[in-house]
Amino acid sequence: MERITAVARGKVQGVGYRQLVADSARRTGVHGEVRNMPDGSVMMIGESSEAALADFVRLVHADGHPLIRVENIDVRAEPATGEFKGFWVNW
């Protein structure tokens, strides 16, 4: 199992991005969480296989979405902890 912490920047708050992230996690089998950050970015933590995490990151770029505009996503690999059971949208 692998773990990533990713921070998305752009037009990612107030446009349904966290729900898109949660849906993407469920589609790819990623466990973790997503939350808005005070600076306007969105932080995601995900744990799964390397392949599932790659699919997850591809989906959360939200290419072609009419409201969401992801300018970039910084992804950092970390050791998995196994702390997540499911995927949570945090406020």
SEFIZA-3560 file (N, C-alpha, C; in Angstrom, 3 decimals):
REM SEFIZA-3560
<numar><xx>0.847</xx><yy>-1.176</yy><zz>0.000</zz><atom>N</atom></numar>
<numar><xx>0.000</xx><yy>0.000</yy><zz>0.000</zz><atom>CA</atom></numar>
<numar><xx>0.895</xx><yy>1.244</yy><zz>0.000</zz><atom>C</atom></numar>
<numar><xx>0.449</xx><yy>2.255</yy><zz>-0.723</zz><atom>N</atom></numar>
<numar><xx>1.147</xx><yy>3.532</yy><zz>-0.844</zz><atom>CA</atom></numar>
<numar><xx>0.279</xx><yy>4.642</yy><zz>-0.252</zz><atom>C</atom></numar>
<numar><xx>0.890</xx><yy>5.799</yy><zz>-0.017</zz><atom>N</atom></numar>
<numar><xx>0.146</xx><yy>6.961</yy><zz>0.488</zz><atom>CA</atom></numar>
<numar><xx>0.645</xx><yy>8.206</yy><zz>-0.235</zz><atom>C</atom></numar>
<numar><xx>-0.297</xx><yy>9.097</yy><zz>-0.555</zz><atom>N</atom></numar>
<numar><xx>0.065</xx><yy>10.407</yy><zz>-1.091</zz><atom>CA</atom></numar>
<numar><xx>-0.659</xx><yy>11.490</yy><zz>-0.296</zz><atom>C</atom></numar>
<numar><xx>-0.016</xx><yy>12.619</yy><zz>-0.224</zz><atom>N</atom></numar>
<numar><xx>-0.670</xx><yy>13.857</yy><zz>0.196</zz><atom>CA</atom></numar>
<numar><xx>-0.559</xx><yy>14.783</yy><zz>-1.001</zz><atom>C</atom></numar>
<numar><xx>-1.700</xx><yy>15.302</yy><zz>-1.447</zz><atom>N</atom></numar>
<numar><xx>-1.726</xx><yy>16.141</yy><zz>-2.639</zz><atom>CA</atom></numar>
<numar><xx>-2.458</xx><yy>17.438</yy><zz>-2.334</zz><atom>C</atom></numar>
<numar><xx>-1.979</xx><yy>18.527</yy><zz>-2.907</zz><atom>N</atom></numar>
<numar><xx>-2.608</xx><yy>19.830</yy><zz>-2.740</zz><atom>CA</atom></numar>
<numar><xx>-2.935</xx><yy>20.373</yy><zz>-4.125</zz><atom>C</atom></numar>
<numar><xx>-4.238</xx><yy>20.615</yy><zz>-4.344</zz><atom>N</atom></numar>
<numar><xx>-4.713</xx><yy>21.163</yy><zz>-5.623</zz><atom>CA</atom></numar>
<numar><xx>-4.917</xx><yy>22.662</yy><zz>-5.478</zz><atom>C</atom></numar>
<numar><xx>-4.464</xx><yy>23.398</yy><zz>-6.489</zz><atom>N</atom></numar>
<numar><xx>-4.636</xx><yy>24.849</yy><zz>-6.515</zz><atom>CA</atom></numar>
<numar><xx>-5.343</xx><yy>25.242</yy><zz>-7.798</zz><atom>C</atom></numar>
<numar><xx>-6.060</xx><yy>26.351</yy><zz>-7.724</zz><atom>N</atom></numar>
<numar><xx>-6.832</xx><yy>26.852</yy><zz>-8.852</zz><atom>CA</atom></numar>
<numar><xx>-8.214</xx><yy>27.215</yy><zz>-8.354</zz><atom>C</atom></numar>
<numar><xx>-9.201</xx><yy>27.068</yy><zz>-9.207</zz><atom>N</atom></numar>
<numar><xx>-10.596</xx><yy>27.297</yy><zz>-8.811</zz><atom>CA</atom></numar>
<numar><xx>-11.138</xx><yy>25.959</yy><zz>-8.300</zz><atom>C</atom></numar>
<numar><xx>-10.848</xx><yy>25.681</yy><zz>-7.004</zz><atom>N</atom></numar>
<numar><xx>-11.158</xx><yy>24.376</yy><zz>-6.433</zz><atom>CA</atom></numar>
<numar><xx>-12.021</xx><yy>24.454</yy><zz>-5.170</zz><atom>C</atom></numar>
<numar><xx>-12.391</xx><yy>25.637</yy><zz>-4.753</zz><atom>N</atom></numar>
<numar><xx>-13.297</xx><yy>25.768</yy><zz>-3.608</zz><atom>CA</atom></numar>
<numar><xx>-14.599</xx><yy>26.405</yy><zz>-4.072</zz><atom>C</atom></numar>
<numar><xx>-15.699</xx><yy>25.899</yy><zz>-3.536</zz><atom>N</atom></numar>
<numar><xx>-17.015</xx><yy>26.437</yy><zz>-3.877</zz><atom>CA</atom></numar>
<numar><xx>-17.548</xx><yy>26.000</yy><zz>-5.229</zz><atom>C</atom></numar>
<numar><xx>-16.957</xx><yy>24.957</yy><zz>-5.809</zz><atom>N</atom></numar>
<numar><xx>-17.367</xx><yy>24.506</yy><zz>-7.139</zz><atom>CA</atom></numar>
<numar><xx>-17.635</xx><yy>23.002</yy><zz>-7.195</zz><atom>C</atom></numar>
<numar><xx>-17.719</xx><yy>22.339</yy><zz>-6.038</zz><atom>N</atom></numar>
<numar><xx>-17.980</xx><yy>20.910</yy><zz>-6.001</zz><atom>CA</atom></numar>
<numar><xx>-16.744</xx><yy>20.035</yy><zz>-6.134</zz><atom>C</atom></numar>
<numar><xx>-15.580</xx><yy>20.626</yy><zz>-5.955</zz><atom>N</atom></numar>
<numar><xx>-14.346</xx><yy>19.866</yy><zz>-6.148</zz><atom>CA</atom></numar>
<numar><xx>-14.165</xx><yy>18.767</yy><zz>-5.108</zz><atom>C</atom></numar>
<numar><xx>-14.460</xx><yy>19.046</yy><zz>-3.839</zz><atom>N</atom></numar>
<numar><xx>-14.281</xx><yy>18.005</yy><zz>-2.826</zz><atom>CA</atom></numar>
<numar><xx>-15.154</xx><yy>16.791</yy><zz>-3.118</zz><atom>C</atom></numar>
<numar><xx>-16.360</xx><yy>17.013</yy><zz>-3.614</zz><atom>N</atom></numar>
<numar><xx>-17.222</xx><yy>15.876</yy><zz>-3.966</zz><atom>CA</atom></numar>
<numar><xx>-16.647</xx><yy>15.115</yy><zz>-5.147</zz><atom>C</atom></numar>
<numar><xx>-16.102</xx><yy>15.836</yy><zz>-6.130</zz><atom>N</atom></numar>
<numar><xx>-15.453</xx><yy>15.171</yy><zz>-7.254</zz><atom>CA</atom></numar>
<numar><xx>-14.293</xx><yy>14.314</yy><zz>-6.760</zz><atom>C</atom></numar>
<numar><xx>-13.515</xx><yy>14.835</yy><zz>-5.818</zz><atom>N</atom></numar>
<numar><xx>-12.395</xx><yy>14.086</yy><zz>-5.253</zz><atom>CA</atom></numar>
<numar><xx>-12.905</xx><yy>12.828</yy><zz>-4.552</zz><atom>C</atom></numar>
<numar><xx>-13.950</xx><yy>12.968</yy><zz>-3.743</zz><atom>N</atom></numar>
<numar><xx>-14.509</xx><yy>11.820</yy><zz>-3.021</zz><atom>CA</atom></numar>
<numar><xx>-15.044</xx><yy>10.776</yy><zz>-4.001</zz><atom>C</atom></numar>
<numar><xx>-15.744</xx><yy>11.208</yy><zz>-5.038</zz><atom>N</atom></numar>
<numar><xx>-16.251</xx><yy>10.277</yy><zz>-6.048</zz><atom>CA</atom></numar>
<numar><xx>-15.098</xx><yy>9.566</yy><zz>-6.755</zz><atom>C</atom></numar>
<numar><xx>-14.036</xx><yy>10.307</yy><zz>-7.052</zz><atom>N</atom></numar>
<numar><xx>-12.860</xx><yy>9.718</yy><zz>-7.706</zz><atom>CA</atom></numar>
<numar><xx>-12.199</xx><yy>8.686</yy><zz>-6.802</zz><atom>C</atom></numar>
<numar><xx>-12.143</xx><yy>8.980</yy><zz>-5.511</zz><atom>N</atom></numar>
<numar><xx>-11.553</xx><yy>8.030</yy><zz>-4.558</zz><atom>CA</atom></numar>
<numar><xx>-12.368</xx><yy>6.745</yy><zz>-4.504</zz><atom>C</atom></numar>
<numar><xx>-13.659</xx><yy>6.883</yy><zz>-4.467</zz><atom>N</atom></numar>
<numar><xx>-14.519</xx><yy>5.693</yy><zz>-4.404</zz><atom>CA</atom></numar>
<numar><xx>-14.419</xx><yy>4.869</yy><zz>-5.688</zz><atom>C</atom></numar>
<numar><xx>-14.301</xx><yy>5.546</yy><zz>-6.825</zz><atom>N</atom></numar>
<numar><xx>-14.171</xx><yy>4.840</yy><zz>-8.118</zz><atom>CA</atom></numar>
<numar><xx>-12.871</xx><yy>4.060</yy><zz>-8.200</zz><atom>C</atom></numar>
<numar><xx>-11.818</xx><yy>4.565</yy><zz>-7.564</zz><atom>N</atom></numar>
<numar><xx>-10.495</xx><yy>3.946</yy><zz>-7.695</zz><atom>CA</atom></numar>
<numar><xx>-10.098</xx><yy>3.115</yy><zz>-6.480</zz><atom>C</atom></numar>
<numar><xx>-10.934</xx><yy>3.084</yy><zz>-5.446</zz><atom>N</atom></numar>
<numar><xx>-10.619</xx><yy>2.302</yy><zz>-4.259</zz><atom>CA</atom></numar>
<numar><xx>-9.617</xx><yy>2.949</yy><zz>-3.330</zz><atom>C</atom></numar>
<numar><xx>-9.509</xx><yy>4.269</yy><zz>-3.400</zz><atom>N</atom></numar>
<numar><xx>-8.583</xx><yy>5.011</yy><zz>-2.539</zz><atom>CA</atom></numar>
<numar><xx>-9.274</xx><yy>5.356</yy><zz>-1.228</zz><atom>C</atom></numar>
<numar><xx>-8.583</xx><yy>5.143</yy><zz>-0.126</zz><atom>N</atom></numar>
<numar><xx>-9.079</xx><yy>5.532</yy><zz>1.195</zz><atom>CA</atom></numar>
<numar><xx>-8.324</xx><yy>6.780</yy><zz>1.636</zz><atom>C</atom></numar>
<numar><xx>-9.015</xx><yy>7.666</yy><zz>2.385</zz><atom>N</atom></numar>
<numar><xx>-8.350</xx><yy>8.874</yy><zz>2.851</zz><atom>CA</atom></numar>
<numar><xx>-9.334</xx><yy>9.974</yy><zz>3.154</zz><atom>C</atom></numar>
<numar><xx>-8.928</xx><yy>11.205</yy><zz>2.853</zz><atom>N</atom></numar>
<numar><xx>-9.767</xx><yy>12.363</yy><zz>3.143</zz><atom>CA</atom></numar>
<numar><xx>-9.425</xx><yy>13.515</yy><zz>2.213</zz><atom>C</atom></numar>
<numar><xx>-10.355</xx><yy>14.480</yy><zz>2.156</zz><atom>N</atom></numar>
<numar><xx>-10.156</xx><yy>15.715</yy><zz>1.407</zz><atom>CA</atom></numar>
<numar><xx>-10.692</xx><yy>16.857</yy><zz>2.253</zz><atom>C</atom></numar>
<numar><xx>-10.003</xx><yy>18.009</yy><zz>2.196</zz><atom>N</atom></numar>
<numar><xx>-10.469</xx><yy>19.167</yy><zz>2.951</zz><atom>CA</atom></numar>
<numar><xx>-10.012</xx><yy>20.464</yy><zz>2.289</zz><atom>C</atom></numar>
<numar><xx>-10.846</xx><yy>21.516</yy><zz>2.459</zz><atom>N</atom></numar>
<numar><xx>-10.463</xx><yy>22.851</yy><zz>2.014</zz><atom>CA</atom></numar>
<numar><xx>-9.403</xx><yy>23.398</yy><zz>2.950</zz><atom>C</atom></numar>
<numar><xx>-8.490</xx><yy>24.166</yy><zz>2.393</zz><atom>N</atom></numar>
<numar><xx>-7.442</xx><yy>24.804</yy><zz>3.187</zz><atom>CA</atom></numar>
<numar><xx>-7.689</xx><yy>26.317</yy><zz>3.203</zz><atom>C</atom></numar>
<numar><xx>-7.224</xx><yy>26.997</yy><zz>4.250</zz><atom>N</atom></numar>
<numar><xx>-7.479</xx><yy>28.439</yy><zz>4.375</zz><atom>CA</atom></numar>
<numar><xx>-6.936</xx><yy>29.279</yy><zz>3.218</zz><atom>C</atom></numar>
<numar><xx>-5.913</xx><yy>28.793</yy><zz>2.512</zz><atom>N</atom></numar>
<numar><xx>-5.319</xx><yy>29.575</yy><zz>1.421</zz><atom>CA</atom></numar>
<numar><xx>-6.055</xx><yy>29.408</yy><zz>0.092</zz><atom>C</atom></numar>
<numar><xx>-7.196</xx><yy>28.675</yy><zz>0.095</zz><atom>N</atom></numar>
<numar><xx>-7.974</xx><yy>28.476</yy><zz>-1.127</zz><atom>CA</atom></numar>
<numar><xx>-7.650</xx><yy>27.192</yy><zz>-1.864</zz><atom>C</atom></numar>
<numar><xx>-6.672</xx><yy>26.444</yy><zz>-1.386</zz><atom>N</atom></numar>
<numar><xx>-6.332</xx><yy>25.164</yy><zz>-2.001</zz><atom>CA</atom></numar>
<numar><xx>-7.175</xx><yy>24.055</yy><zz>-1.377</zz><atom>C</atom></numar>
<numar><xx>-7.032</xx><yy>22.863</yy><zz>-1.914</zz><atom>N</atom></numar>
<numar><xx>-7.710</xx><yy>21.679</yy><zz>-1.383</zz><atom>CA</atom></numar>
<numar><xx>-6.645</xx><yy>20.609</yy><zz>-1.166</zz><atom>C</atom></numar>
<numar><xx>-6.616</xx><yy>20.037</yy><zz>0.047</zz><atom>N</atom></numar>
<numar><xx>-5.651</xx><yy>18.998</yy><zz>0.392</zz><atom>CA</atom></numar>
<numar><xx>-6.331</xx><yy>17.639</yy><zz>0.390</zz><atom>C</atom></numar>
<numar><xx>-5.652</xx><yy>16.653</yy><zz>-0.190</zz><atom>N</atom></numar>
<numar><xx>-6.140</xx><yy>15.282</yy><zz>-0.237</zz><atom>CA</atom></numar>
<numar><xx>-5.085</xx><yy>14.360</yy><zz>0.329</zz><atom>C</atom></numar>
<numar><xx>-5.519</xx><yy>13.376</yy><zz>1.093</zz><atom>N</atom></numar>
<numar><xx>-4.657</xx><yy>12.287</yy><zz>1.528</zz><atom>CA</atom></numar>
<numar><xx>-5.285</xx><yy>11.019</yy><zz>1.000</zz><atom>C</atom></numar>
<numar><xx>-4.501</xx><yy>10.189</yy><zz>0.348</zz><atom>N</atom></numar>
<numar><xx>-5.021</xx><yy>8.950</yy><zz>-0.196</zz><atom>CA</atom></numar>
<numar><xx>-4.077</xx><yy>7.793</yy><zz>0.031</zz><atom>C</atom></numar>
<numar><xx>-4.665</xx><yy>6.640</yy><zz>0.310</zz><atom>N</atom></numar>
<numar><xx>-3.890</xx><yy>5.410</yy><zz>0.464</zz><atom>CA</atom></numar>
<numar><xx>-4.514</xx><yy>4.311</yy><zz>-0.389</zz><atom>C</atom></numar>
<numar><xx>-3.677</xx><yy>3.617</yy><zz>-1.136</zz><atom>N</atom></numar>
<numar><xx>-4.115</xx><yy>2.489</yy><zz>-1.957</zz><atom>CA</atom></numar>
<numar><xx>-2.886</xx><yy>1.957</yy><zz>-2.676</zz><atom>C</atom></numar>
<numar><xx>-3.110</xx><yy>1.191</yy><zz>-3.716</zz><atom>N</atom></numar>
<numar><xx>-2.000</xx><yy>0.711</yy><zz>-4.540</zz><atom>CA</atom></numar>
<numar><xx>-1.449</xx><yy>1.866</yy><zz>-5.374</zz><atom>C</atom></numar>
<numar><xx>-0.255</xx><yy>1.693</yy><zz>-5.874</zz><atom>N</atom></numar>
<numar><xx>0.360</xx><yy>2.718</yy><zz>-6.718</zz><atom>CA</atom></numar>
<numar><xx>-0.491</xx><yy>2.992</yy><zz>-7.957</zz><atom>C</atom></numar>
<numar><xx>-1.021</xx><yy>1.941</yy><zz>-8.570</zz><atom>N</atom></numar>
<numar><xx>-1.849</xx><yy>2.102</yy><zz>-9.769</zz><atom>CA</atom></numar>
<numar><xx>-3.143</xx><yy>2.849</yy><zz>-9.454</zz><atom>C</atom></numar>
<numar><xx>-3.800</xx><yy>2.503</yy><zz>-8.349</zz><atom>N</atom></numar>
<numar><xx>-5.048</xx><yy>3.172</yy><zz>-7.971</zz><atom>CA</atom></numar>
<numar><xx>-4.792</xx><yy>4.646</yy><zz>-7.667</zz><atom>C</atom></numar>
<numar><xx>-3.695</xx><yy>4.941</yy><zz>-7.003</zz><atom>N</atom></numar>
<numar><xx>-3.380</xx><yy>6.345</yy><zz>-6.697</zz><atom>CA</atom></numar>
<numar><xx>-3.085</xx><yy>7.131</yy><zz>-7.974</zz><atom>C</atom></numar>
<numar><xx>-2.433</xx><yy>6.503</yy><zz>-8.935</zz><atom>N</atom></numar>
<numar><xx>-2.172</xx><yy>7.176</yy><zz>-10.215</zz><atom>CA</atom></numar>
<numar><xx>-3.487</xx><yy>7.497</yy><zz>-10.927</zz><atom>C</atom></numar>
<numar><xx>-4.428</xx><yy>6.548</yy><zz>-10.936</zz><atom>N</atom></numar>
<numar><xx>-5.745</xx><yy>6.802</yy><zz>-11.531</zz><atom>CA</atom></numar>
<numar><xx>-6.473</xx><yy>7.914</yy><zz>-10.788</zz><atom>C</atom></numar>
<numar><xx>-6.413</xx><yy>7.894</yy><zz>-9.458</zz><atom>N</atom></numar>
<numar><xx>-7.040</xx><yy>8.908</yy><zz>-8.620</zz><atom>CA</atom></numar>
<numar><xx>-6.510</xx><yy>10.302</yy><zz>-8.970</zz><atom>C</atom></numar>
<numar><xx>-5.200</xx><yy>10.444</yy><zz>-9.028</zz><atom>N</atom></numar>
<numar><xx>-4.600</xx><yy>11.753</yy><zz>-9.341</zz><atom>CA</atom></numar>
<numar><xx>-5.013</xx><yy>12.213</yy><zz>-10.736</zz><atom>C</atom></numar>
<numar><xx>-5.081</xx><yy>11.288</yy><zz>-11.672</zz><atom>N</atom></numar>
<numar><xx>-5.529</xx><yy>11.649</yy><zz>-13.032</zz><atom>CA</atom></numar>
<numar><xx>-6.957</xx><yy>12.187</yy><zz>-12.997</zz><atom>C</atom></numar>
<numar><xx>-7.834</xx><yy>11.520</yy><zz>-12.266</zz><atom>N</atom></numar>
<numar><xx>-9.236</xx><yy>11.940</yy><zz>-12.189</zz><atom>CA</atom></numar>
<numar><xx>-9.410</xx><yy>13.280</yy><zz>-11.475</zz><atom>C</atom></numar>
<numar><xx>-8.648</xx><yy>13.527</yy><zz>-10.428</zz><atom>N</atom></numar>
<numar><xx>-8.856</xx><yy>14.756</yy><zz>-9.658</zz><atom>CA</atom></numar>
<numar><xx>-8.283</xx><yy>15.990</yy><zz>-10.352</zz><atom>C</atom></numar>
<numar><xx>-7.639</xx><yy>15.811</yy><zz>-11.490</zz><atom>N</atom></numar>
<numar><xx>-7.266</xx><yy>16.984</yy><zz>-12.294</zz><atom>CA</atom></numar>
<numar><xx>-8.510</xx><yy>17.634</yy><zz>-12.891</zz><atom>C</atom></numar>
<numar><xx>-9.631</xx><yy>16.895</yy><zz>-12.939</zz><atom>N</atom></numar>
<numar><xx>-10.947</xx><yy>17.415</yy><zz>-13.348</zz><atom>CA</atom></numar>
<numar><xx>-10.917</xx><yy>18.029</yy><zz>-14.750</zz><atom>C</atom></numar>
<numar><xx>-10.145</xx><yy>17.435</yy><zz>-15.635</zz><atom>N</atom></numar>
<numar><xx>-10.067</xx><yy>17.941</yy><zz>-17.012</zz><atom>CA</atom></numar>
<numar><xx>-11.448</xx><yy>17.981</yy><zz>-17.651</zz><atom>C</atom></numar>
<numar><xx>-11.797</xx><yy>19.109</yy><zz>-18.237</zz><atom>N</atom></numar>
<numar><xx>-13.060</xx><yy>19.266</yy><zz>-18.934</zz><atom>CA</atom></numar>
<numar><xx>-14.249</xx><yy>19.627</yy><zz>-18.072</zz><atom>C</atom></numar>
<numar><xx>-14.056</xx><yy>19.749</yy><zz>-16.763</zz><atom>N</atom></numar>
<numar><xx>-15.179</xx><yy>20.108</yy><zz>-15.886</zz><atom>CA</atom></numar>
<numar><xx>-15.568</xx><yy>21.564</yy><zz>-16.150</zz><atom>C</atom></numar>
<numar><xx>-16.877</xx><yy>21.860</yy><zz>-16.220</zz><atom>N</atom></numar>
<numar><xx>-17.299</xx><yy>23.220</yy><zz>-16.560</zz><atom>CA</atom></numar>
<numar><xx>-17.038</xx><yy>24.278</yy><zz>-15.481</zz><atom>C</atom></numar>
<numar><xx>-16.907</xx><yy>23.893</yy><zz>-14.215</zz><atom>N</atom></numar>
<numar><xx>-16.706</xx><yy>24.872</yy><zz>-13.136</zz><atom>CA</atom></numar>
<numar><xx>-15.335</xx><yy>24.803</yy><zz>-12.484</zz><atom>C</atom></numar>
<numar><xx>-14.794</xx><yy>23.609</yy><zz>-12.367</zz><atom>N</atom></numar>
<numar><xx>-13.530</xx><yy>23.408</yy><zz>-11.664</zz><atom>CA</atom></numar>
<numar><xx>-12.365</xx><yy>23.682</yy><zz>-12.604</zz><atom>C</atom></numar>
<numar><xx>-11.382</xx><yy>24.423</yy><zz>-12.114</zz><atom>N</atom></numar>
<numar><xx>-10.164</xx><yy>24.705</yy><zz>-12.878</zz><atom>CA</atom></numar>
<numar><xx>-8.957</xx><yy>24.399</yy><zz>-11.996</zz><atom>C</atom></numar>
<numar><xx>-8.397</xx><yy>23.203</yy><zz>-12.149</zz><atom>N</atom></numar>
<numar><xx>-7.208</xx><yy>22.822</yy><zz>-11.390</zz><atom>CA</atom></numar>
<numar><xx>-5.993</xx><yy>23.343</yy><zz>-12.140</zz><atom>C</atom></numar>
<numar><xx>-5.269</xx><yy>24.262</yy><zz>-11.507</zz><atom>N</atom></numar>
<numar><xx>-4.053</xx><yy>24.801</yy><zz>-12.130</zz><atom>CA</atom></numar>
<numar><xx>-2.876</xx><yy>23.861</yy><zz>-11.944</zz><atom>C</atom></numar>
<numar><xx>-2.742</xx><yy>23.303</yy><zz>-10.760</zz><atom>N</atom></numar>
<numar><xx>-1.700</xx><yy>22.308</yy><zz>-10.519</zz><atom>CA</atom></numar>
<numar><xx>-2.028</xx><yy>21.508</yy><zz>-9.266</zz><atom>C</atom></numar>
<numar><xx>-1.430</xx><yy>20.332</yy><zz>-9.193</zz><atom>N</atom></numar>
<numar><xx>-1.549</xx><yy>19.476</yy><zz>-8.015</zz><atom>CA</atom></numar>
<numar><xx>-0.147</xx><yy>19.052</yy><zz>-7.616</zz><atom>C</atom></numar>
<numar><xx>0.248</xx><yy>19.422</yy><zz>-6.414</zz><atom>N</atom></numar>
<numar><xx>1.529</xx><yy>18.988</yy><zz>-5.852</zz><atom>CA</atom></numar>
<numar><xx>1.283</xx><yy>17.684</yy><zz>-5.110</zz><atom>C</atom></numar>
<numar><xx>2.007</xx><yy>16.650</yy><zz>-5.486</zz><atom>N</atom></numar>
<numar><xx>1.822</xx><yy>15.324</yy><zz>-4.898</zz><atom>CA</atom></numar>
<numar><xx>3.104</xx><yy>14.920</yy><zz>-4.177</zz><atom>C</atom></numar>
<numar><xx>2.943</xx><yy>14.480</yy><zz>-2.937</zz><atom>N</atom></numar>
<numar><xx>4.071</xx><yy>14.013</yy><zz>-2.131</zz><atom>CA</atom></numar>
<numar><xx>3.792</xx><yy>12.574</yy><zz>-1.690</zz><atom>C</atom></numar>
<numar><xx>4.707</xx><yy>11.663</yy><zz>-1.974</zz><atom>N</atom></numar>
<numar><xx>4.574</xx><yy>10.272</yy><zz>-1.536</zz><atom>CA</atom></numar>
<numar><xx>5.075</xx><yy>10.151</yy><zz>-0.097</zz><atom>C</atom></numar>
<numar><xx>4.378</xx><yy>9.324</yy><zz>0.673</zz><atom>N</atom></numar>
<numar><xx>4.714</xx><yy>9.109</yy><zz>2.074</zz><atom>CA</atom></numar>
<numar><xx>4.474</xx><yy>7.643</yy><zz>2.416</zz><atom>C</atom></numar>
<numar><xx>4.975</xx><yy>7.180</yy><zz>3.550</zz><atom>N</atom></numar>
<numar><xx>4.649</xx><yy>5.816</yy><zz>3.973</zz><atom>CA</atom></numar>
<numar><xx>3.173</xx><yy>5.708</yy><zz>4.351</zz><atom>C</atom></numar>
<numar><xx>2.534</xx><yy>4.627</yy><zz>3.950</zz><atom>N</atom></numar>
<numar><xx>1.131</xx><yy>4.403</yy><zz>4.299</zz><atom>CA</atom></numar>
<numar><xx>1.011</xx><yy>4.108</yy><zz>5.795</zz><atom>C</atom></numar>
<numar><xx>-0.109</xx><yy>4.542</yy><zz>6.375</zz><atom>N</atom></numar>
<numar><xx>-0.362</xx><yy>4.296</yy><zz>7.797</zz><atom>CA</atom></numar>
<numar><xx>-1.510</xx><yy>3.326</yy><zz>8.020</zz><atom>C</atom></numar>
<numar><xx>-2.389</xx><yy>3.163</yy><zz>7.032</zz><atom>N</atom></numar>
<numar><xx>-3.551</xx><yy>2.305</yy><zz>7.180</zz><atom>CA</atom></numar>
<numar><xx>-4.625</xx><yy>2.872</yy><zz>8.085</zz><atom>C</atom></numar>
<numar><xx>-4.554</xx><yy>4.169</yy><zz>8.376</zz><atom>N</atom></numar>
<numar><xx>-5.490</xx><yy>4.787</yy><zz>9.328</zz><atom>CA</atom></numar>
<numar><xx>-6.888</xx><yy>5.020</yy><zz>8.766</zz><atom>C</atom></numar>
<numar><xx>-7.048</xx><yy>4.984</yy><zz>7.450</zz><atom>N</atom></numar>
<numar><xx>-8.333</xx><yy>5.328</yy><zz>6.849</zz><atom>CA</atom></numar>
<numar><xx>-9.130</xx><yy>4.092</yy><zz>6.469</zz><atom>C</atom></numar>
<numar><xx>-10.396</xx><yy>4.134</yy><zz>6.771</zz><atom>N</atom></numar>
<numar><xx>-11.351</xx><yy>3.115</yy><zz>6.337</zz><atom>CA</atom></numar>
<numar><xx>-12.433</xx><yy>3.857</yy><zz>5.569</zz><atom>C</atom></numar>
<numar><xx>-12.324</xx><yy>3.906</yy><zz>4.261</zz><atom>N</atom></numar>
<numar><xx>-13.236</xx><yy>4.689</yy><zz>3.452</zz><atom>CA</atom></numar>
<numar><xx>-12.604</xx><yy>6.017</yy><zz>3.085</zz><atom>C</atom></numar>
<numar><xx>-13.423</xx><yy>6.915</yy><zz>2.540</zz><atom>N</atom></numar>
<numar><xx>-12.936</xx><yy>8.229</yy><zz>2.131</zz><atom>CA</atom></numar>
<numar><xx>-13.862</xx><yy>9.281</yy><zz>2.676</zz><atom>C</atom></numar>
<numar><xx>-13.326</xx><yy>10.328</yy><zz>3.286</zz><atom>N</atom></numar>
<numar><xx>-14.109</xx><yy>11.336</yy><zz>4.009</zz><atom>CA</atom></numar>
<numar><xx>-13.913</xx><yy>12.724</yy><zz>3.441</zz><atom>C</atom></numar>
<numar><xx>-15.014</xx><yy>13.453</yy><zz>3.340</zz><atom>N</atom></numar>
<numar><xx>-14.980</xx><yy>14.869</yy><zz>2.996</zz><atom>CA</atom></numar>
<numar><xx>-15.034</xx><yy>15.624</yy><zz>4.308</zz><atom>C</atom></numar>
<numar><xx>-13.994</xx><yy>16.352</yy><zz>4.613</zz><atom>N</atom></numar>
<numar><xx>-13.930</xx><yy>17.136</yy><zz>5.846</zz><atom>CA</atom></numar>
<numar><xx>-14.163</xx><yy>18.595</yy><zz>5.547</zz><atom>C</atom></numar>
<numar><xx>-14.754</xx><yy>19.266</yy><zz>6.488</zz><atom>N</atom></numar>
<numar><xx>-15.119</xx><yy>20.681</yy><zz>6.311</zz><atom>CA</atom></numar>
<numar><xx>-14.116</xx><yy>21.513</yy><zz>6.982</zz><atom>C</atom></numar>
//
